[in-house]
Amino acid sequence: MKCLVIYDVPNDGLRTKIAEICLDYGLARIQYSAFFGELSQNRQGEILQKMKRRIGKREANVQLYPVCERDVGLCKKIVVTPPDGRPRTEPGGGTPSRVGECRDGKR
C-alpha cells in the first residue's frame, strides 16, 4: 500500500535520523519532511516502532497516512524549477523525487 510519512521534528540530528529511516524503508523524499512510497501493513508498524524508539522522549510529531491507488491517481502538483533549469538539491543531497508522473491531475 502507498503511504505518506510526514514529520515535524525540531531537533536537527533527530530529524536527520527520521529521514534516514524513511530512506532505509525505500520511501522517496517528496518534500523536506515528507516521504512517499510502498509499505505493507507490517512494514508500516515496523517503521513507526523504529521511529518511536529513535525519538524516545524528545519532541516529535510523525504521521503515516496510507493512500489508496485511486487517490494517488488524483494527485496534483505544482513544481517550479529554478531559472537555470537545474533541479534543486534536496536536504542530504540528491534531487527531488516524483510520485509517479502525476501533474495537473494526470498520471
MODELLER restraints for C-alpha pairs under 7 A, 6 or more apart:
rsr = mdl.restraints
at = mdl.atoms
rsr.add(forms.Gaussian(group=physical.xy_distance, feature=features.Distance(at['CA:1:A'], at['CA:38:A']), mean=5.39, stdev=0.5))
rsr.add(forms.Gaussian(group=physical.xy_distance, feature=features.Distance(at['CA:1:A'], at['CA:39:A']), mean=5.54, stdev=0.5))
rsr.add(forms.Gaussian(group=physical.xy_distance, feature=features.Distance(at['CA:1:A'], at['CA:40:A']), mean=5.68, stdev=0.5))
rsr.add(forms.Gaussian(group=physical.xy_distance, feature=features.Distance(at['CA:1:A'], at['CA:66:A']), mean=6.68, stdev=0.5))
rsr.add(forms.Gaussian(group=physical.xy_distance, feature=features.Distance(at['CA:1:A'], at['CA:68:A']), mean=6.95, stdev=0.5))
rsr.add(forms.Gaussian(group=physical.xy_distance, feature=features.Distance(at['CA:2:A'], at['CA:37:A']), mean=5.24, stdev=0.5))
rsr.add(forms.Gaussian(group=physical.xy_distance, feature=features.Distance(at['CA:2:A'], at['CA:38:A']), mean=4.40, stdev=0.5))
rsr.add(forms.Gaussian(group=physical.xy_distance, feature=features.Distance(at['CA:2:A'], at['CA:39:A']), mean=6.16, stdev=0.5))
rsr.add(forms.Gaussian(group=physical.xy_distance, feature=features.Distance(at['CA:2:A'], at['CA:66:A']), mean=5.90, stdev=0.5))
rsr.add(forms.Gaussian(group=physical.xy_distance, feature=features.Distance(at['CA:2:A'], at['CA:67:A']), mean=5.29, stdev=0.5))
rsr.add(forms.Gaussian(group=physical.xy_distance, feature=features.Distance(at['CA:2:A'], at['CA:68:A']), mean=6.59, stdev=0.5))
rsr.add(forms.Gaussian(group=physical.xy_distance, feature=features.Distance(at['CA:3:A'], at['CA:36:A']), mean=5.61, stdev=0.5))
rsr.add(forms.Gaussian(group=physical.xy_distance, feature=features.Distance(at['CA:3:A'], at['CA:37:A']), mean=5.49, stdev=0.5))
rsr.add(forms.Gaussian(group=physical.xy_distance, feature=features.Distance(at['CA:3:A'], at['CA:38:A']), mean=6.06, stdev=0.5))
rsr.add(forms.Gaussian(group=physical.xy_distance, feature=features.Distance(at['CA:3:A'], at['CA:39:A']), mean=6.37, stdev=0.5))
rsr.add(forms.Gaussian(group=physical.xy_distance, feature=features.Distance(at['CA:3:A'], at['CA:64:A']), mean=6.64, stdev=0.5))
rsr.add(forms.Gaussian(group=physical.xy_distance, feature=features.Distance(at['CA:3:A'], at['CA:65:A']), mean=5.46, stdev=0.5))
rsr.add(forms.Gaussian(group=physical.xy_distance, feature=features.Distance(at['CA:3:A'], at['CA:66:A']), mean=4.30, stdev=0.5))
rsr.add(forms.Gaussian(group=physical.xy_distance, feature=features.Distance(at['CA:3:A'], at['CA:67:A']), mean=5.38, stdev=0.5))
rsr.add(forms.Gaussian(group=physical.xy_distance, feature=features.Distance(at['CA:4:A'], at['CA:35:A']), mean=5.82, stdev=0.5))
rsr.add(forms.Gaussian(group=physical.xy_distance, feature=features.Distance(at['CA:4:A'], at['CA:36:A']), mean=4.59, stdev=0.5))
rsr.add(forms.Gaussian(group=physical.xy_distance, feature=features.Distance(at['CA:4:A'], at['CA:37:A']), mean=6.87, stdev=0.5))
rsr.add(forms.Gaussian(group=physical.xy_distance, feature=features.Distance(at['CA:4:A'], at['CA:64:A']), mean=5.67, stdev=0.5))
rsr.add(forms.Gaussian(group=physical.xy_distance, feature=features.Distance(at['CA:4:A'], at['CA:65:A']), mean=5.06, stdev=0.5))
rsr.add(forms.Gaussian(group=physical.xy_distance, feature=features.Distance(at['CA:4:A'], at['CA:66:A']), mean=6.36, stdev=0.5))
rsr.add(forms.Gaussian(group=physical.xy_distance, feature=features.Distance(at['CA:4:A'], at['CA:67:A']), mean=6.97, stdev=0.5))
rsr.add(forms.Gaussian(group=physical.xy_distance, feature=features.Distance(at['CA:5:A'], at['CA:34:A']), mean=5.61, stdev=0.5))
rsr.add(forms.Gaussian(group=physical.xy_distance, feature=features.Distance(at['CA:5:A'], at['CA:35:A']), mean=5.12, stdev=0.5))
rsr.add(forms.Gaussian(group=physical.xy_distance, feature=features.Distance(at['CA:5:A'], at['CA:36:A']), mean=6.27, stdev=0.5))
rsr.add(forms.Gaussian(group=physical.xy_distance, feature=features.Distance(at['CA:5:A'], at['CA:63:A']), mean=5.68, stdev=0.5))
rsr.add(forms.Gaussian(group=physical.xy_distance, feature=features.Distance(at['CA:5:A'], at['CA:64:A']), mean=4.46, stdev=0.5))
rsr.add(forms.Gaussian(group=physical.xy_distance, feature=features.Distance(at['CA:5:A'], at['CA:65:A']), mean=6.40, stdev=0.5))
rsr.add(forms.Gaussian(group=physical.xy_distance, feature=features.Distance(at['CA:6:A'], at['CA:33:A']), mean=5.70, stdev=0.5))
rsr.add(forms.Gaussian(group=physical.xy_distance, feature=features.Distance(at['CA:6:A'], at['CA:34:A']), mean=4.42, stdev=0.5))
rsr.add(forms.Gaussian(group=physical.xy_distance, feature=features.Distance(at['CA:6:A'], at['CA:35:A']), mean=6.50, stdev=0.5))
rsr.add(forms.Gaussian(group=physical.xy_distance, feature=features.Distance(at['CA:6:A'], at['CA:62:A']), mean=5.90, stdev=0.5))
rsr.add(forms.Gaussian(group=physical.xy_distance, feature=features.Distance(at['CA:6:A'], at['CA:63:A']), mean=5.35, stdev=0.5))
rsr.add(forms.Gaussian(group=physical.xy_distance, feature=features.Distance(at['CA:6:A'], at['CA:64:A']), mean=6.57, stdev=0.5))
rsr.add(forms.Gaussian(group=physical.xy_distance, feature=features.Distance(at['CA:7:A'], at['CA:33:A']), mean=5.60, stdev=0.5))
rsr.add(forms.Gaussian(group=physical.xy_distance, feature=features.Distance(at['CA:7:A'], at['CA:34:A']), mean=6.72, stdev=0.5))
rsr.add(forms.Gaussian(group=physical.xy_distance, feature=features.Distance(at['CA:7:A'], at['CA:61:A']), mean=5.43, stdev=0.5))
rsr.add(forms.Gaussian(group=physical.xy_distance, feature=features.Distance(at['CA:7:A'], at['CA:62:A']), mean=4.26, stdev=0.5))
rsr.add(forms.Gaussian(group=physical.xy_distance, feature=features.Distance(at['CA:7:A'], at['CA:63:A']), mean=6.14, stdev=0.5))
rsr.add(forms.Gaussian(group=physical.xy_distance, feature=features.Distance(at['CA:8:A'], at['CA:33:A']), mean=6.99, stdev=0.5))
rsr.add(forms.Gaussian(group=physical.xy_distance, feature=features.Distance(at['CA:8:A'], at['CA:60:A']), mean=5.98, stdev=0.5))
rsr.add(forms.Gaussian(group=physical.xy_distance, feature=features.Distance(at['CA:8:A'], at['CA:61:A']), mean=5.14, stdev=0.5))
rsr.add(forms.Gaussian(group=physical.xy_distance, feature=features.Distance(at['CA:8:A'], at['CA:62:A']), mean=6.53, stdev=0.5))
rsr.add(forms.Gaussian(group=physical.xy_distance, feature=features.Distance(at['CA:9:A'], at['CA:15:A']), mean=5.38, stdev=0.5))
rsr.add(forms.Gaussian(group=physical.xy_distance, feature=features.Distance(at['CA:9:A'], at['CA:59:A']), mean=6.63, stdev=0.5))
rsr.add(forms.Gaussian(group=physical.xy_distance, feature=features.Distance(at['CA:9:A'], at['CA:60:A']), mean=4.63, stdev=0.5))
rsr.add(forms.Gaussian(group=physical.xy_distance, feature=features.Distance(at['CA:9:A'], at['CA:61:A']), mean=6.35, stdev=0.5))
rsr.add(forms.Gaussian(group=physical.xy_distance, feature=features.Distance(at['CA:18:A'], at['CA:51:A']), mean=6.46, stdev=0.5))
rsr.add(forms.Gaussian(group=physical.xy_distance, feature=features.Distance(at['CA:22:A'], at['CA:35:A']), mean=6.87, stdev=0.5))
rsr.add(forms.Gaussian(group=physical.xy_distance, feature=features.Distance(at['CA:26:A'], at['CA:37:A']), mean=6.90, stdev=0.5))
rsr.add(forms.Gaussian(group=physical.xy_distance, feature=features.Distance(at['CA:27:A'], at['CA:35:A']), mean=5.72, stdev=0.5))
rsr.add(forms.Gaussian(group=physical.xy_distance, feature=features.Distance(at['CA:27:A'], at['CA:36:A']), mean=5.26, stdev=0.5))
rsr.add(forms.Gaussian(group=physical.xy_distance, feature=features.Distance(at['CA:27:A'], at['CA:37:A']), mean=4.61, stdev=0.5))
rsr.add(forms.Gaussian(group=physical.xy_distance, feature=features.Distance(at['CA:27:A'], at['CA:38:A']), mean=7.00, stdev=0.5))
rsr.add(forms.Gaussian(group=physical.xy_distance, feature=features.Distance(at['CA:28:A'], at['CA:35:A']), mean=5.25, stdev=0.5))
rsr.add(forms.Gaussian(group=physical.xy_distance, feature=features.Distance(at['CA:28:A'], at['CA:36:A']), mean=5.30, stdev=0.5))
rsr.add(forms.Gaussian(group=physical.xy_distance, feature=features.Distance(at['CA:28:A'], at['CA:37:A']), mean=6.12, stdev=0.5))
rsr.add(forms.Gaussian(group=physical.xy_distance, feature=features.Distance(at['CA:28:A'], at['CA:97:A']), mean=6.04, stdev=0.5))
rsr.add(forms.Gaussian(group=physical.xy_distance, feature=features.Distance(at['CA:29:A'], at['CA:35:A']), mean=4.36, stdev=0.5))
rsr.add(forms.Gaussian(group=physical.xy_distance, feature=features.Distance(at['CA:29:A'], at['CA:36:A']), mean=6.53, stdev=0.5))
rsr.add(forms.Gaussian(group=physical.xy_distance, feature=features.Distance(at['CA:29:A'], at['CA:96:A']), mean=6.74, stdev=0.5))
rsr.add(forms.Gaussian(group=physical.xy_distance, feature=features.Distance(at['CA:29:A'], at['CA:97:A']), mean=5.96, stdev=0.5))
rsr.add(forms.Gaussian(group=physical.xy_distance, feature=features.Distance(at['CA:30:A'], at['CA:36:A']), mean=6.66, stdev=0.5))
rsr.add(forms.Gaussian(group=physical.xy_distance, feature=features.Distance(at['CA:30:A'], at['CA:96:A']), mean=6.21, stdev=0.5))
rsr.add(forms.Gaussian(group=physical.xy_distance, feature=features.Distance(at['CA:30:A'], at['CA:97:A']), mean=5.59, stdev=0.5))
rsr.add(forms.Gaussian(group=physical.xy_distance, feature=features.Distance(at['CA:30:A'], at['CA:98:A']), mean=6.65, stdev=0.5))
rsr.add(forms.Gaussian(group=physical.xy_distance, feature=features.Distance(at['CA:32:A'], at['CA:91:A']), mean=6.71, stdev=0.5))
rsr.add(forms.Gaussian(group=physical.xy_distance, feature=features.Distance(at['CA:73:A'], at['CA:107:A']), mean=6.27, stdev=0.5))
rsr.add(forms.Gaussian(group=physical.xy_distance, feature=features.Distance(at['CA:74:A'], at['CA:105:A']), mean=5.52, stdev=0.5))
rsr.add(forms.Gaussian(group=physical.xy_distance, feature=features.Distance(at['CA:75:A'], at['CA:102:A']), mean=6.10, stdev=0.5))
rsr.add(forms.Gaussian(group=physical.xy_distance, feature=features.Distance(at['CA:75:A'], at['CA:105:A']), mean=5.61, stdev=0.5))
rsr.add(forms.Gaussian(group=physical.xy_distance, feature=features.Distance(at['CA:76:A'], at['CA:102:A']), mean=6.30, stdev=0.5))
rsr.add(forms.Gaussian(group=physical.xy_distance, feature=features.Distance(at['CA:76:A'], at['CA:103:A']), mean=5.53, stdev=0.5))
rsr.add(forms.Gaussian(group=physical.xy_distance, feature=features.Distance(at['CA:76:A'], at['CA:104:A']), mean=5.10, stdev=0.5))
rsr.add(forms.Gaussian(group=physical.xy_distance, feature=features.Distance(at['CA:76:A'], at['CA:105:A']), mean=4.68, stdev=0.5))
rsr.add(forms.Gaussian(group=physical.xy_distance, feature=features.Distance(at['CA:77:A'], at['CA:103:A']), mean=5.43, stdev=0.5))
rsr.add(forms.Gaussian(group=physical.xy_distance, feature=features.Distance(at['CA:77:A'], at['CA:104:A']), mean=6.16, stdev=0.5))
rsr.add(forms.Gaussian(group=physical.xy_distance, feature=features.Distance(at['CA:81:A'], at['CA:87:A']), mean=5.90, stdev=0.5))
rsr.add(forms.Gaussian(group=physical.xy_distance, feature=features.Distance(at['CA:87:A'], at['CA:95:A']), mean=6.34, stdev=0.5))
rsr.add(forms.Gaussian(group=physical.xy_distance, feature=features.Distance(at['CA:88:A'], at['CA:95:A']), mean=6.27, stdev=0.5))
rsr.add(forms.Gaussian(group=physical.xy_distance, feature=features.Distance(at['CA:89:A'], at['CA:95:A']), mean=4.89, stdev=0.5))
rsr.add(forms.Gaussian(group=physical.xy_distance, feature=features.Distance(at['CA:89:A'], at['CA:96:A']), mean=6.95, stdev=0.5))
rsr.add(forms.Gaussian(group=physical.xy_distance, feature=features.Distance(at['CA:90:A'], at['CA:96:A']), mean=5.91, stdev=0.5))
rsr.add(forms.Gaussian(group=physical.xy_distance, feature=features.Distance(at['CA:100:A'], at['CA:107:A']), mean=6.58, stdev=0.5))
rsr.add(forms.Gaussian(group=physical.xy_distance, feature=features.Distance(at['CA:101:A'], at['CA:107:A']), mean=4.84, stdev=0.5))
